[in-house]
Amino acid sequence: MLRIEKAAALFSLAFGCASNRLEPAIHGLPLDDPGSRLSVVWVGHATVLLRFGNRYILTDPNLGGSIYVQQRVTPPSLTPAQVPPCDLALISHPHFDHMDHWTLEHIAHLGEILYPEGAESYLKGIRQPHHALKPWQTVVRGPLKITAVPITHTGGRYFVDTLWNHATAGYIIQGFGRTVFFAGDTGYDEKKFREIGQRFPGIDLALVPIAPARGGNINHASPQEAVRIFQDVGARYMIPIHFEAYHSTVVPIDEPRRVLGEEAEKDGLTDRVFALRTGERWILPDEDGKPPWVTHEDAKKVASP
């Protein structure tokens, strides 16, 4: 099994499922506004800490370092000990950079893991309760409602098993009067994303991957395609994910952020697309007409979980 894992990591390095080390803008939990119903910390890669009211959700938990030969360029902004008690973790697919067993083992307080149907065998040994979701299936956990939605990516974990495993999902998370779309890792499929927008009108925030691709990659959206996903689902705001964490042979580390900025400016979306630095928090105020705000590198005050 170890040989298979190493081969899978080598393939990821060569083909970009994953350059110059960068440090997070903020280490630890940044300042928050507890009066807002929604805030988001980009922990790094596809790992995002979402706060809905007083409930926390962690997406694609990966607080580890390099994956065998796949070099992590920007470390995560949180350690497992700094993660506040989370009601849920959402896993989009079982790839090493999206589902890290070490992270799941070391987070002290994690209530339940939701994952796409078909990924059961990859969660063996995970101590937290876990529950599979089919496409369009909805579960309710207290004040939170989570729906698995179809995306376009490969399943499996060891490369060869992508031939028969297709466990992938994005998620719509609803709670406290807010709605977030987490795309996980995906290529562009207009039909799928328009359907998500039609089924879930009024999405407040879309978390969309922007690397590593330059367009036409069935499994990875380019920055331009990510903007189209954002527009297709009809979200108010977008935060890009899945970039600047791992070395890629496909695109230079600074390209996705730069190209996304150019695309947002071209489409008149600069006030709606927020390209966070690793560790920054995005807060959506409850007051009508008040724009979102972002903590920055000078915000050294740490919030209490």
SVG drawing of the C-alpha trace seen along z (x, -y; Angstrom):
<svg xmlns="http://www.w3.org/2000/svg" viewBox="-34 -50 46 52">
<polyline fill="none" stroke="black" stroke-width="0.4" points="0.0,0.0 2.9,-2.4 4.2,-1.9 0.8,-2.7 0.6,-5.9 4.0,-7.0 3.1,-6.4 -0.1,-8.4 1.8,-11.3 4.3,-11.3 1.4,-11.4 -0.2,-14.3 3.1,-16.2 3.5,-15.6 -0.1,-16.3 -1.2,-19.0 -3.7,-17.8 -1.9,-19.6 6.1,-26.9 9.1,-29.0 7.8,-28.8 5.1,-31.3 4.0,-32.0 0.4,-32.4 -0.7,-36.0 -2.0,-35.1 -1.1,-32.2 -3.9,-31.0 -7.5,-32.2 -7.8,-35.8 -10.1,-38.4 -13.8,-37.7 -17.1,-39.6 -19.3,-37.3 -22.3,-39.4 -22.2,-38.3 -23.9,-35.1 -21.2,-34.1 -17.4,-34.2 -14.8,-32.2 -11.1,-31.5 -9.1,-30.3 -6.8,-27.8 -5.1,-26.9 -5.7,-24.8 -9.3,-23.6 -9.4,-23.7 -11.8,-26.4 -13.2,-27.1 -16.8,-28.2 -18.7,-29.8 -22.5,-29.9 -23.7,-31.7 -22.1,-29.7 -21.5,-26.5 -18.2,-25.6 -17.7,-23.5 -14.3,-22.5 -14.0,-21.6 -11.5,-19.1 -9.4,-18.9 -5.7,-19.0 -3.5,-20.6 -0.4,-18.5 2.7,-19.3 4.1,-17.8 2.5,-14.6 5.4,-12.3 7.1,-14.1 4.4,-16.7 5.9,-19.8 3.6,-22.0 4.7,-25.5 2.4,-27.4 1.7,-25.7 -1.8,-25.8 -2.6,-28.7 -4.0,-26.5 -2.6,-23.5 -5.1,-20.8 -4.9,-22.2 -6.1,-25.6 -9.2,-24.4 -12.3,-25.3 -14.8,-22.5 -16.5,-21.7 -19.9,-20.2 -19.0,-18.9 -16.2,-18.2 -17.1,-18.1 -15.0,-16.0 -15.3,-16.6 -13.3,-13.5 -10.6,-11.1 -7.5,-12.5 -4.6,-13.0 -4.7,-16.8 -8.4,-16.9 -8.7,-14.2 -5.7,-13.9 -5.9,-11.1 -3.3,-12.7 -5.4,-15.9 -8.6,-13.9 -6.7,-11.9 -5.4,-15.1 -8.4,-17.4 -9.7,-17.0 -13.3,-18.0 -15.0,-17.1 -18.6,-15.9 -19.2,-14.2 -17.7,-13.8 -19.9,-14.0 -18.4,-12.5 -19.6,-11.4 -21.0,-8.0 -18.4,-5.6 -15.5,-6.9 -16.3,-4.6 -13.3,-2.4 -11.0,-5.4 -12.3,-6.3 -11.4,-3.0 -9.9,-3.7 -11.3,-7.2 -12.6,-7.6 -15.2,-10.3 -18.7,-9.3 -19.0,-9.6 -22.0,-9.5 -22.1,-9.2 -24.3,-11.4 -25.6,-10.7 -25.9,-13.6 -28.7,-16.0 -29.1,-14.2 -29.8,-16.6 -29.1,-16.1 -30.0,-18.3 -27.7,-18.7 -29.3,-21.1 -29.6,-24.5 -27.4,-23.4 -28.7,-21.9 -26.1,-20.3 -26.8,-19.1 -24.3,-17.1 -24.2,-18.4 -22.5,-17.0 -19.1,-18.4 -16.7,-17.3 -13.5,-15.6 -12.0,-12.2 -12.6,-10.0 -10.3,-7.4 -7.1,-7.9 -4.3,-6.0 -4.6,-7.1 -5.4,-3.6 -8.7,-3.5 -10.0,-6.5 -10.9,-4.0 -13.7,-2.6 -14.2,-5.0 -16.2,-8.2 -16.7,-9.5 -16.9,-13.3 -19.2,-16.0 -19.6,-19.7 -21.8,-21.0 -24.5,-23.6 -24.5,-24.6 -27.4,-26.5 -27.9,-27.9 -28.7,-31.0 -30.1,-32.6 -26.9,-32.2 -26.0,-29.9 -22.5,-28.8 -21.5,-26.7 -18.3,-24.7 -17.1,-23.4 -14.2,-21.3 -12.2,-20.5 -13.8,-20.6 -13.6,-21.3 -16.1,-23.4 -19.5,-22.0 -22.0,-24.8 -25.0,-22.5 -24.2,-21.2 -23.4,-24.7 -26.5,-26.3 -28.6,-23.6 -27.1,-24.2 -27.9,-27.9 -31.5,-27.1 -32.0,-24.7 -30.5,-27.0 -31.2,-30.6 -29.7,-33.3 -26.2,-31.7 -24.3,-34.2 -20.8,-32.8 -19.1,-30.4 -15.8,-28.8 -14.4,-27.8 -11.0,-26.2 -8.9,-28.1 -5.8,-25.9 -3.9,-24.2 -5.2,-24.7 -5.3,-27.2 -8.6,-26.1 -10.1,-23.0 -9.0,-20.7 -12.0,-18.4 -10.9,-18.0 -9.6,-21.5 -11.1,-24.9 -8.9,-27.7 -9.4,-31.2 -11.5,-32.2 -13.7,-29.1 -13.9,-29.6 -15.5,-33.0 -18.0,-31.3 -18.8,-28.8 -19.4,-31.8 -21.7,-33.4 -23.5,-30.2 -24.5,-29.4 -25.6,-33.0 -23.6,-33.7 -23.2,-37.2 -19.5,-36.7 -16.7,-34.4 -13.6,-33.3 -11.0,-31.3 -9.5,-28.1 -7.2,-25.3 -4.1,-27.4 -0.8,-28.5 -0.5,-25.5 1.4,-22.9 4.1,-23.0 2.6,-22.6 4.3,-21.8 1.3,-23.2 1.2,-26.9 3.6,-29.2 2.5,-29.8 1.6,-33.5 -0.4,-32.9 -3.8,-31.8 -4.2,-34.8 -3.0,-37.3 -5.2,-35.8 -8.3,-35.7 -7.7,-39.4 -7.5,-40.3 -10.7,-38.3 -12.6,-39.9 -11.6,-43.4 -12.6,-42.6 -16.0,-41.4 -16.6,-44.2 -16.5,-41.9 -13.6,-43.3 -16.0,-44.1 -17.5,-40.6 -14.4,-38.4 -12.1,-38.2 -8.8,-36.5 -7.7,-35.9 -4.2,-35.3 -3.8,-32.1 -5.1,-32.6 -7.2,-35.6 -10.9,-35.8 -13.7,-37.1 -16.8,-38.4 -20.2,-39.0 -21.9,-41.7 -25.6,-41.3 -26.3,-45.0 -28.0,-45.6 -25.7,-47.4 -22.6,-46.9 -19.8,-45.2 -17.8,-42.2 -14.5,-42.9 -11.3,-40.9 -8.7,-40.6 -5.2,-41.3 -1.6,-40.6 -1.6,-43.3 -4.5,-41.7 -2.5,-39.9 -5.3,-39.7 -6.5,-36.1 -10.2,-35.3 -11.5,-32.9 -13.1,-29.7"/>
</svg>
